């Protein structure tokens, strides 16, 4: 049975509560217009494909990824494998959407199917099959388990998630599942993309939008996984929260009755003469998840209300 010390992520409960509050607002607004839903889904799938592939070294830009997916174009100077990685990831997302229902319980066959789509026409001999040999991960602070243990470890992880005897919330469970599936490293290739797809099965079946780890957070992401290997899940859970919140905000901003204020870059907010908090302070609050904020590229966006409410609450606590 999997056991975890979650002491270091208990302090993130206010941020997790904020996610559930936003999800409740989104649920209240359903059904959203089909045109808006389809547009957001298409945009998120594009970003998801671009960022997940980029984390693994794919050199196609966001615009080039869009050209390949939406215009069927071939990008000069880019490898055939990189083009297949784009096509395959989108097909895997499409398959994922056929699975996610509130009653869905994750199965190993679904993880294998996602992997099969990720590596189709790239590594057909390995696509959808558990590894039968040892692997090493450059830059990681652990060695994946022996191949003979992979099948049993995967089954144990699946049971841990579906039984959830500890009563973990969806965000914590997705964080632990994400890390442990990376640690098991069930495949010779395509582990990262498959893990990030499978992790979203757990979130999306409960009505959350997909959590997209951004390319610009690649270093932070790997550092968070290394910290999790040492038993500390704080950084990985925070990164997960921020990824979910970004997607939630995209949906909420599309709602006609959005009550969360206008999101602006922190640099723009603090440049206003009447605003008395510095960029370094506000940026730190955003990175720590202490205010309602999300990342676009390298820029953090938040609202004036989020900052002032945080400061007021801090003063009240004192």
C-alpha positions as a LaTeX table, in Angstrom:
\begin{tabular}{lrrr}
\hline
Residue & $x$ (\AA) & $y$ (\AA) & $z$ (\AA) \\
\hline
Unk1 & 0.00 & 0.00 & 0.00 \\
Unk2 & 1.29 & 3.46 & $-0.90$ \\
Unk3 & 1.92 & 5.72 & 2.09 \\
Unk4 & 2.74 & 9.43 & 2.01 \\
Unk5 & 3.71 & 12.12 & 4.48 \\
Unk6 & 1.55 & 15.04 & 3.38 \\
Unk7 & 2.43 & 17.40 & 6.23 \\
Unk8 & 4.24 & 19.83 & 3.94 \\
Unk9 & 1.26 & 20.36 & 1.64 \\
Unk10 & $-1.38$ & 20.85 & 4.32 \\
Unk11 & $-0.56$ & 24.58 & 4.30 \\
Unk12 & $-1.73$ & 24.68 & 0.67 \\
Unk13 & $-5.31$ & 23.92 & 1.70 \\
Unk14 & $-6.45$ & 27.57 & 1.29 \\
Unk15 & $-5.23$ & 27.52 & $-2.31$ \\
Unk16 & $-6.96$ & 24.19 & $-2.92$ \\
Unk17 & $-10.15$ & 25.60 & $-1.38$ \\
Unk18 & $-9.91$ & 28.50 & $-3.83$ \\
Unk19 & $-9.84$ & 26.03 & $-6.73$ \\
Unk20 & $-12.99$ & 24.31 & $-5.48$ \\
Unk21 & $-14.67$ & 27.69 & $-5.07$ \\
Unk22 & $-13.88$ & 28.54 & $-8.69$ \\
Unk23 & $-14.98$ & 25.13 & $-9.88$ \\
Unk24 & $-18.31$ & 25.64 & $-8.06$ \\
Unk25 & $-18.76$ & 28.97 & $-9.84$ \\
Unk26 & $-18.05$ & 27.27 & $-13.14$ \\
Unk27 & $-20.51$ & 24.48 & $-12.36$ \\
Unk28 & $-23.21$ & 27.04 & $-11.54$ \\
Unk29 & $-22.77$ & 28.59 & $-14.97$ \\
Unk30 & $-23.24$ & 25.36 & $-16.89$ \\
Unk31 & $-24.23$ & 24.70 & $-19.52$ \\
Unk32 & $-21.85$ & 27.14 & $-21.18$ \\
Unk33 & $-22.52$ & 28.04 & $-24.83$ \\
Unk34 & $-21.25$ & 25.27 & $-27.13$ \\
Unk35 & $-19.33$ & 27.72 & $-29.29$ \\
Unk36 & $-17.43$ & 29.06 & $-26.28$ \\
Unk37 & $-16.78$ & 25.57 & $-24.92$ \\
Unk38 & $-15.42$ & 24.32 & $-28.23$ \\
Unk39 & $-13.17$ & 27.35 & $-28.65$ \\
Unk40 & $-11.70$ & 26.96 & $-25.16$ \\
Unk41 & $-11.29$ & 23.21 & $-25.59$ \\
Unk42 & $-9.47$ & 23.71 & $-28.90$ \\
Unk43 & $-7.20$ & 26.40 & $-27.46$ \\
Unk44 & $-6.37$ & 24.36 & $-24.35$ \\
Unk45 & $-5.68$ & 21.22 & $-26.39$ \\
Unk46 & $-3.26$ & 23.22 & $-28.55$ \\
Unk47 & $-1.48$ & 24.64 & $-25.51$ \\
Unk48 & $-1.45$ & 21.26 & $-23.80$ \\
Unk49 & 0.13 & 19.60 & $-26.84$ \\
Unk50 & 2.69 & 22.36 & $-27.34$ \\
Unk51 & 3.78 & 22.61 & $-23.71$ \\
Unk52 & 3.89 & 18.88 & $-22.96$ \\
Unk53 & 5.92 & 18.16 & $-26.10$ \\
Unk54 & 8.22 & 21.13 & $-25.47$ \\
Unk55 & 9.01 & 19.89 & $-21.97$ \\
Unk56 & 10.27 & 16.69 & $-23.61$ \\
Unk57 & 12.44 & 18.56 & $-26.15$ \\
Unk58 & 10.15 & 19.07 & $-29.15$ \\
Unk59 & 11.32 & 22.26 & $-30.91$ \\
Unk60 & 8.09 & 23.21 & $-32.70$ \\
Unk61 & 6.84 & 26.62 & $-31.53$ \\
Unk62 & 3.27 & 27.23 & $-30.44$ \\
Unk63 & 2.48 & 28.80 & $-33.82$ \\
Unk64 & 4.12 & 25.91 & $-35.68$ \\
Unk65 & 2.20 & 23.41 & $-33.57$ \\
Unk66 & $-1.00$ & 25.22 & $-34.48$ \\
Unk67 & $-0.08$ & 25.13 & $-38.19$ \\
Unk68 & 0.53 & 21.37 & $-38.03$ \\
Unk69 & $-2.70$ & 20.63 & $-36.17$ \\
Unk70 & $-5.15$ & 23.08 & $-37.64$ \\
Unk71 & $-3.77$ & 23.63 & $-41.14$ \\
Unk72 & $-2.14$ & 20.25 & $-41.76$ \\
Unk73 & 1.12 & 21.91 & $-42.72$ \\
Unk74 & 4.63 & 20.47 & $-42.58$ \\
Unk75 & 7.19 & 22.76 & $-40.98$ \\
Unk76 & 10.46 & 22.98 & $-42.88$ \\
Unk77 & 13.53 & 21.98 & $-40.88$ \\
Unk78 & 11.57 & 20.04 & $-38.26$ \\
Unk79 & 11.88 & 16.26 & $-37.96$ \\
Unk80 & 9.18 & 13.76 & $-38.86$ \\
Unk81 & 9.21 & 12.58 & $-35.25$ \\
Unk82 & 8.39 & 16.08 & $-34.00$ \\
Unk83 & 5.41 & 16.24 & $-36.36$ \\
Unk84 & 4.19 & 12.82 & $-35.18$ \\
Unk85 & 4.55 & 13.94 & $-31.55$ \\
Unk86 & 2.13 & 16.79 & $-32.27$ \\
Unk87 & $-0.43$ & 14.68 & $-34.14$ \\
Unk88 & $-0.21$ & 11.86 & $-31.63$ \\
Unk89 & $-0.66$ & 14.05 & $-28.58$ \\
Unk90 & $-3.81$ & 15.60 & $-29.98$ \\
Unk91 & $-5.21$ & 12.12 & $-30.72$ \\
Unk92 & $-4.39$ & 11.08 & $-27.15$ \\
Unk93 & $-6.28$ & 14.12 & $-25.82$ \\
Unk94 & $-9.27$ & 13.23 & $-28.00$ \\
Unk95 & $-9.20$ & 9.70 & $-26.57$ \\
Unk96 & $-8.92$ & 11.07 & $-23.03$ \\
Unk97 & $-12.10$ & 13.11 & $-23.52$ \\
Unk98 & $-13.99$ & 9.92 & $-24.40$ \\
Unk99 & $-13.03$ & 8.46 & $-21.02$ \\
Unk100 & $-13.69$ & 11.26 & $-18.56$ \\
Unk101 & $-16.98$ & 10.84 & $-16.79$ \\
Unk102 & $-17.79$ & 11.43 & $-13.14$ \\
Unk103 & $-18.11$ & 7.69 & $-12.54$ \\
Unk104 & $-14.82$ & 6.89 & $-14.29$ \\
Unk105 & $-12.28$ & 4.83 & $-12.38$ \\
Unk106 & $-8.79$ & 4.86 & $-13.81$ \\
Unk107 & $-7.53$ & 1.62 & $-15.35$ \\
Unk108 & $-4.09$ & 0.47 & $-16.40$ \\
Unk109 & $-5.43$ & $-0.38$ & $-19.87$ \\
Unk110 & $-6.33$ & 3.30 & $-20.36$ \\
Unk111 & $-2.81$ & 4.41 & $-19.44$ \\
Unk112 & $-1.40$ & 1.87 & $-21.89$ \\
Unk113 & $-3.82$ & 3.10 & $-24.58$ \\
Unk114 & $-2.75$ & 6.72 & $-24.02$ \\
Unk115 & 0.88 & 5.67 & $-24.30$ \\
Unk116 & 0.11 & 3.72 & $-27.46$ \\
Unk117 & $-1.29$ & 6.87 & $-29.05$ \\
Unk118 & 1.63 & 9.03 & $-27.85$ \\
Unk119 & 4.23 & 6.76 & $-29.49$ \\
Unk120 & 2.26 & 5.64 & $-32.55$ \\
Unk121 & 4.44 & 5.66 & $-35.70$ \\
Unk122 & 7.39 & 6.76 & $-33.54$ \\
Unk123 & 8.26 & 3.66 & $-31.51$ \\
Unk124 & 5.66 & 1.13 & $-32.59$ \\
Unk125 & 7.54 & $-1.75$ & $-30.93$ \\
Unk126 & 7.18 & $-0.06$ & $-27.53$ \\
Unk127 & 3.88 & 1.83 & $-27.97$ \\
Unk128 & 1.31 & 0.78 & $-25.38$ \\
Unk129 & 3.64 & $-1.76$ & $-23.75$ \\
Unk130 & 5.27 & $-1.74$ & $-20.34$ \\
Unk131 & 9.05 & $-1.73$ & $-20.38$ \\
Unk132 & 10.84 & $-5.06$ & $-19.96$ \\
Unk133 & 14.25 & $-3.65$ & $-19.14$ \\
Unk134 & 16.02 & $-1.13$ & $-16.94$ \\
Unk135 & 16.15 & 2.63 & $-17.60$ \\
Unk136 & 18.13 & 5.58 & $-16.29$ \\
Unk137 & 16.89 & 9.16 & $-16.21$ \\
Unk138 & 19.52 & 11.83 & $-16.78$ \\
Unk139 & 19.31 & 14.59 & $-14.17$ \\
Unk140 & 16.95 & 12.72 & $-11.85$ \\
Unk141 & 17.85 & 11.84 & $-8.27$ \\
Unk142 & 16.43 & 8.30 & $-8.40$ \\
Unk143 & 16.64 & 5.06 & $-10.36$ \\
Unk144 & 13.28 & 3.65 & $-11.56$ \\
Unk145 & 12.32 & 0.25 & $-10.16$ \\
Unk146 & 13.27 & $-3.04$ & $-11.78$ \\
Unk147 & 11.19 & $-3.85$ & $-14.86$ \\
Unk148 & 9.91 & $-7.04$ & $-13.19$ \\
Unk149 & 8.12 & $-4.88$ & $-10.59$ \\
Unk150 & 6.54 & $-2.38$ & $-12.97$ \\
Unk151 & 3.27 & $-4.21$ & $-13.63$ \\
Unk152 & 2.56 & $-4.87$ & $-9.94$ \\
Unk153 & 3.54 & $-1.32$ & $-8.94$ \\
Unk154 & 1.22 & 0.12 & $-11.56$ \\
Unk155 & $-1.66$ & $-2.06$ & $-10.33$ \\
Unk156 & $-0.96$ & $-0.98$ & $-6.74$ \\
Unk157 & $-1.01$ & 2.69 & $-7.73$ \\
Unk158 & $-4.28$ & 2.25 & $-9.62$ \\
Unk159 & $-5.84$ & 0.58 & $-6.56$ \\
Unk160 & $-4.54$ & 3.36 & $-4.30$ \\
Unk161 & $-6.24$ & 5.97 & $-6.47$ \\
Unk162 & $-9.54$ & 4.19 & $-6.94$ \\
Unk163 & $-9.87$ & 3.07 & $-3.29$ \\
Unk164 & $-8.70$ & 6.42 & $-1.84$ \\
Unk165 & $-8.91$ & 5.10 & 1.70 \\
Unk166 & $-7.22$ & 8.28 & 2.97 \\
Unk167 & $-9.98$ & 10.49 & 1.58 \\
Unk168 & $-7.59$ & 12.71 & $-0.37$ \\
Unk169 & $-9.03$ & 15.57 & $-2.39$ \\
Unk170 & $-8.73$ & 15.48 & $-6.17$ \\
Unk171 & $-5.79$ & 17.90 & $-6.35$ \\
Unk172 & $-3.66$ & 16.04 & $-3.80$ \\
Unk173 & $-4.51$ & 12.69 & $-5.38$ \\
Unk174 & $-3.55$ & 13.92 & $-8.85$ \\
Unk175 & $-0.25$ & 15.23 & $-7.43$ \\
Unk176 & 0.66 & 11.94 & $-5.77$ \\
Unk177 & $-0.44$ & 9.91 & $-8.78$ \\
Unk178 & 1.62 & 12.12 & $-11.09$ \\
Unk179 & 4.78 & 11.67 & $-9.06$ \\
Unk180 & 4.44 & 7.95 & $-8.45$ \\
Unk181 & 3.74 & 7.21 & $-12.12$ \\
Unk182 & 6.87 & 9.17 & $-13.04$ \\
Unk183 & 8.78 & 7.19 & $-10.40$ \\
Unk184 & 7.53 & 3.83 & $-11.71$ \\
Unk185 & 8.53 & 5.01 & $-15.20$ \\
Unk186 & 6.48 & 2.26 & $-16.82$ \\
Unk187 & 7.71 & 2.77 & $-20.39$ \\
Unk188 & 10.98 & 3.00 & $-22.27$ \\
Unk189 & 9.91 & 6.29 & $-23.90$ \\
Unk190 & 6.99 & 8.71 & $-23.75$ \\
Unk191 & 6.60 & 8.59 & $-19.96$ \\
Unk192 & 6.30 & 12.34 & $-19.36$ \\
Unk193 & 3.59 & 13.01 & $-21.90$ \\
Unk194 & 1.66 & 9.90 & $-20.87$ \\
Unk195 & 1.88 & 10.77 & $-17.18$ \\
Unk196 & 0.60 & 14.32 & $-17.76$ \\
Unk197 & $-2.29$ & 12.95 & $-19.81$ \\
Unk198 & $-3.18$ & 10.26 & $-17.27$ \\
Unk199 & $-2.94$ & 12.70 & $-14.37$ \\
Unk200 & $-5.60$ & 14.82 & $-16.04$ \\
Unk201 & $-7.93$ & 11.83 & $-16.17$ \\
Unk202 & $-8.16$ & 12.13 & $-12.39$ \\
Unk203 & $-8.92$ & 15.86 & $-12.49$ \\
Unk204 & $-11.21$ & 16.02 & $-15.51$ \\
Unk205 & $-13.43$ & 13.15 & $-14.35$ \\
Unk206 & $-14.30$ & 15.42 & $-11.38$ \\
Unk207 & $-15.13$ & 18.42 & $-13.54$ \\
Unk208 & $-11.81$ & 20.26 & $-13.40$ \\
Unk209 & $-10.29$ & 21.55 & $-16.64$ \\
Unk210 & $-6.93$ & 20.09 & $-17.67$ \\
Unk211 & $-3.85$ & 21.14 & $-15.71$ \\
Unk212 & $-1.21$ & 22.20 & $-18.23$ \\
Unk213 & 2.40 & 22.33 & $-17.01$ \\
Unk214 & 3.99 & 25.18 & $-18.95$ \\
Unk215 & 7.22 & 24.88 & $-20.91$ \\
Unk216 & 8.55 & 27.93 & $-19.06$ \\
Unk217 & 8.10 & 26.02 & $-15.79$ \\
Unk218 & 10.14 & 23.04 & $-17.03$ \\
Unk219 & 13.03 & 23.58 & $-14.61$ \\
Unk220 & 10.66 & 24.20 & $-11.70$ \\
Unk221 & 8.69 & 21.09 & $-12.68$ \\
Unk222 & 11.73 & 18.79 & $-12.64$ \\
Unk223 & 12.91 & 20.29 & $-9.36$ \\
Unk224 & 9.47 & 19.63 & $-7.88$ \\
Unk225 & 9.59 & 15.99 & $-9.01$ \\
Unk226 & 13.06 & 15.60 & $-7.46$ \\
Unk227 & 11.73 & 17.07 & $-4.19$ \\
Unk228 & 8.86 & 14.57 & $-4.32$ \\
Unk229 & 11.39 & 11.75 & $-4.68$ \\
Unk230 & 12.71 & 12.89 & $-1.29$ \\
Unk231 & 9.21 & 12.82 & 0.22 \\
Unk232 & 8.34 & 16.53 & $-0.08$ \\
Unk233 & 5.28 & 17.22 & $-2.23$ \\
Unk234 & 4.86 & 20.94 & $-1.54$ \\
Unk235 & 6.45 & 22.24 & $-4.77$ \\
Unk236 & 4.73 & 19.71 & $-7.01$ \\
Unk237 & 1.32 & 20.29 & $-5.44$ \\
Unk238 & 1.74 & 24.08 & $-5.72$ \\
Unk239 & 2.69 & 23.73 & $-9.39$ \\
Unk240 & $-0.39$ & 21.56 & $-9.91$ \\
Unk241 & $-2.62$ & 24.12 & $-8.17$ \\
Unk242 & $-1.26$ & 26.92 & $-10.35$ \\
Unk243 & $-1.77$ & 24.89 & $-13.53$ \\
Unk244 & $-5.37$ & 24.07 & $-12.62$ \\
Unk245 & $-6.11$ & 27.65 & $-11.60$ \\
Unk246 & $-4.83$ & 28.97 & $-14.92$ \\
Unk247 & $-7.23$ & 26.71 & $-16.83$ \\
Unk248 & $-10.11$ & 27.52 & $-14.48$ \\
Unk249 & $-9.51$ & 31.23 & $-15.03$ \\
Unk250 & $-9.61$ & 30.76 & $-18.79$ \\
Unk251 & $-13.09$ & 29.25 & $-18.46$ \\
Unk252 & $-14.28$ & 31.79 & $-15.90$ \\
Unk253 & $-13.03$ & 34.73 & $-17.97$ \\
Unk254 & $-15.22$ & 33.49 & $-20.83$ \\
Unk255 & $-18.35$ & 33.63 & $-18.67$ \\
Unk256 & $-20.64$ & 36.64 & $-19.24$ \\
Unk257 & $-21.27$ & 36.94 & $-15.48$ \\
Unk258 & $-17.63$ & 36.65 & $-14.40$ \\
Unk259 & $-17.19$ & 38.18 & $-10.93$ \\
Unk260 & $-13.48$ & 37.61 & $-10.46$ \\
Unk261 & $-12.36$ & 40.99 & $-11.78$ \\
Unk262 & $-10.03$ & 41.86 & $-14.61$ \\
Unk263 & $-6.74$ & 39.98 & $-14.68$ \\
Unk264 & $-3.73$ & 42.10 & $-15.56$ \\
Unk265 & 0.01 & 41.59 & $-15.55$ \\
Unk266 & 1.56 & 42.35 & $-12.19$ \\
Unk267 & 3.96 & 44.82 & $-13.81$ \\
Unk268 & 0.98 & 46.79 & $-15.14$ \\
Unk269 & $-0.88$ & 46.80 & $-11.81$ \\
Unk270 & 2.08 & 47.98 & $-9.73$ \\
Unk271 & 2.95 & 50.70 & $-12.25$ \\
Unk272 & $-0.21$ & 52.62 & $-11.36$ \\
Unk273 & 0.67 & 55.56 & $-9.07$ \\
Unk274 & $-2.00$ & 54.84 & $-6.46$ \\
Unk275 & $-0.90$ & 51.22 & $-6.03$ \\
Unk276 & 1.36 & 50.95 & $-2.99$ \\
Unk277 & 2.76 & 47.40 & $-3.27$ \\
Unk278 & 5.95 & 46.60 & $-5.17$ \\
Unk279 & 6.34 & 44.15 & $-8.03$ \\
Unk280 & 8.77 & 41.92 & $-6.13$ \\
Unk281 & 6.33 & 41.49 & $-3.24$ \\
Unk282 & 3.28 & 40.83 & $-5.42$ \\
Unk283 & 5.21 & 38.46 & $-7.69$ \\
Unk284 & 6.33 & 36.48 & $-4.65$ \\
Unk285 & 2.71 & 36.15 & $-3.48$ \\
Unk286 & 1.77 & 34.90 & $-6.96$ \\
Unk287 & 4.60 & 32.34 & $-7.12$ \\
Unk288 & 3.68 & 31.05 & $-3.66$ \\
Unk289 & 0.02 & 30.72 & $-4.64$ \\
Unk290 & $-1.08$ & 33.09 & $-1.87$ \\
Unk291 & $-3.10$ & 35.28 & $-4.21$ \\
Unk292 & $-5.44$ & 34.47 & $-7.07$ \\
Unk293 & $-2.96$ & 34.57 & $-9.97$ \\
Unk294 & $-1.92$ & 32.60 & $-13.02$ \\
Unk295 & 0.90 & 32.54 & $-15.51$ \\
Unk296 & 0.92 & 33.37 & $-19.22$ \\
Unk297 & 4.31 & 32.80 & $-20.79$ \\
Unk298 & 6.73 & 34.35 & $-18.32$ \\
Unk299 & 4.24 & 36.86 & $-16.92$ \\
Unk300 & 2.04 & 36.52 & $-13.87$ \\
Unk301 & $-1.50$ & 37.90 & $-14.05$ \\
Unk302 & $-3.67$ & 38.79 & $-11.09$ \\
Unk303 & $-6.31$ & 41.32 & $-10.01$ \\
Unk304 & $-6.11$ & 44.34 & $-7.76$ \\
Unk305 & $-8.88$ & 42.81 & $-5.66$ \\
Unk306 & $-6.84$ & 39.65 & $-5.07$ \\
Unk307 & $-3.88$ & 41.62 & $-3.75$ \\
Unk308 & $-5.86$ & 43.98 & $-1.53$ \\
Unk309 & $-7.98$ & 41.13 & $-0.14$ \\
Unk310 & $-4.86$ & 39.15 & 0.76 \\
Unk311 & $-3.31$ & 42.15 & 2.55 \\
Unk312 & $-6.56$ & 42.87 & 4.44 \\
Unk313 & $-6.82$ & 39.26 & 5.60 \\
Unk314 & $-3.20$ & 39.26 & 6.73 \\
Unk315 & $-3.78$ & 42.40 & 8.81 \\
Unk316 & $-6.93$ & 40.88 & 10.29 \\
Unk317 & $-5.04$ & 37.71 & 11.28 \\
Unk318 & $-2.44$ & 39.78 & 13.10 \\
\hline
\end{tabular}
